[in-house]
C-alpha cells in the first residue's frame, strides 16, 4: 500500500522549473510596482478622479490580477520549498521520533492550508477588483 510519503517522492516540480517561475514572477511583480510608482510620481496632481480613472481601467485591473497571481505563485513556490525541505521525517526526526512519524501528514496539511488561503485571497481580490 502507498502512504502519504509516496506522494511526495514523486514531485512534479523540478528545480529549474521552480527557479524560473520564482524569478519570472519576481520580475513581473517588479514591473507592476515600477509602473504604478511611475504613475504616482509623474501624474500630477493626483486627484480622486484621476486615481479612480486609473484604477478602474481595464489595463490596471488585468495587471493587478496578473500581479497578484504572480505573488501567489512566488509565495506558493517559496512555501512549498520550505515544506519539502523542513517537514520531512529526517528533519523532524532530528527533533523527535514522534514528530518524524507525522512529518508527511504535517506537510500535506501545511500545503492544503497555504493553498486554500492563497486561493481564497485571490478570489477575494478578484471580487474586490472586478465587481
C-alpha positions in Angstrom: 0.0 0.0 0.0 1.1 3.5 -0.6 1.4 6.1 2.2 1.4 9.9 2.2 5.2 9.8 1.9 4.9 8.2 -1.6 3.0 11.3 -2.8 6.0 13.5 -2.0 8.6 11.2 -3.5 7.1 11.8 -7.0 7.4 15.6 -7.1 6.3 17.0 -10.4 8.2 20.2 -9.8 11.8 20.3 -11.0 14.4 22.6 -9.6 14.9 24.6 -12.8 11.1 25.0 -13.2 10.8 26.4 -9.7 13.8 28.6 -10.2 12.4 30.1 -13.5 8.9 30.5 -12.1 10.2 32.2 -9.0 12.4 34.6 -11.0 9.8 35.5 -13.6 7.1 36.1 -11.0 9.5 38.4 -9.2 10.3 40.3 -12.4 6.6 40.7 -13.2 5.9 42.0 -9.7 8.8 44.4 -10.0 7.5 45.7 -13.4 4.0 46.3 -11.9 5.3 48.1 -8.9 7.5 50.3 -11.2 4.6 51.2 -13.4 2.3 52.1 -10.5 5.2 54.1 -8.9 5.8 56.0 -12.2 2.1 56.8 -12.5 2.1 58.2 -8.9 5.2 60.3 -9.4 4.6 61.5 -13.0 0.9 62.2 -12.8 0.4 65.5 -11.1 -1.8 66.4 -9.4 -3.4 63.1 -8.5 -7.0 63.9 -7.7 -9.7 61.4 -6.8 -11.0 61.4 -10.4 -7.5 60.7 -11.8 -6.9 57.9 -9.4 -10.4 56.5 -9.9 -10.0 56.5 -13.7 -6.6 54.8 -13.4 -7.7 52.1 -11.0 -11.0 51.4 -13.0 -9.2 51.0 -16.3 -9.1 47.5 -17.9 -5.3 47.5 -18.1 -4.9 48.3 -14.4 -7.4 45.6 -13.4 -5.7 43.0 -15.7 -2.2 44.0 -14.5 -3.3 43.8 -10.8 -5.0 40.4 -11.3 -1.9 39.0 -13.0 0.5 40.6 -10.5 -1.4 39.1 -7.6 -1.4 35.8 -9.3 2.4 36.2 -9.7 2.6 37.0 -6.0 0.7 33.8 -5.2 2.9 31.7 -7.5 6.0 33.3 -5.9 4.7 32.7 -2.3 3.5 29.1 -3.1 6.9 28.1 -4.5 8.7 29.5 -1.5 6.3 27.9 1.0 6.4 24.6 -1.0 10.2 24.6 -0.9 10.1 25.2 2.9 7.7 22.4 3.4 9.6 19.9 1.3 12.9 20.9 2.9 11.9 21.1 6.6 8.7 19.0 7.1 10.4 15.6 6.4 10.8 12.6 8.6 14.5 13.1 8.6 14.4 16.8 9.6 11.6 16.4 12.2 13.1 13.2 13.4 16.1 15.2 14.5 13.8 16.9 17.0 11.7 13.9 18.0 10.9 10.4 16.8 7.2 11.1 17.2 7.4 14.2 15.0 9.1 12.1 12.3 6.1 9.8 12.2 3.7 12.7 11.4 6.0 14.6 9.0 4.3 13.6 5.8 0.9 14.3 7.2 2.1 17.7 8.6 3.5 18.6 5.2 0.2 17.7 3.5 -1.8 19.8 5.9 0.7 22.6 5.6 0.3 22.6 1.8 -3.5 22.4 2.0 -3.7 25.4 4.4 -1.5 27.7 2.4 -3.0 26.7 -0.9 -6.5 27.2 0.3 -5.6 30.6 1.9 -3.9 31.7 -1.4 -7.0 30.7 -3.5 -9.3 32.5 -1.0 -7.2 35.6 -1.2 -7.0 35.6 -5.0 -10.8 35.2 -5.4 -11.4 37.8 -2.8 -9.1 40.2 -4.7 -10.9 39.4 -8.0 -14.2 40.1 -6.3 -13.0 43.5 -5.0 -11.3 44.4 -8.2 -13.8 43.4 -10.8 -17.2 43.8 -9.0 
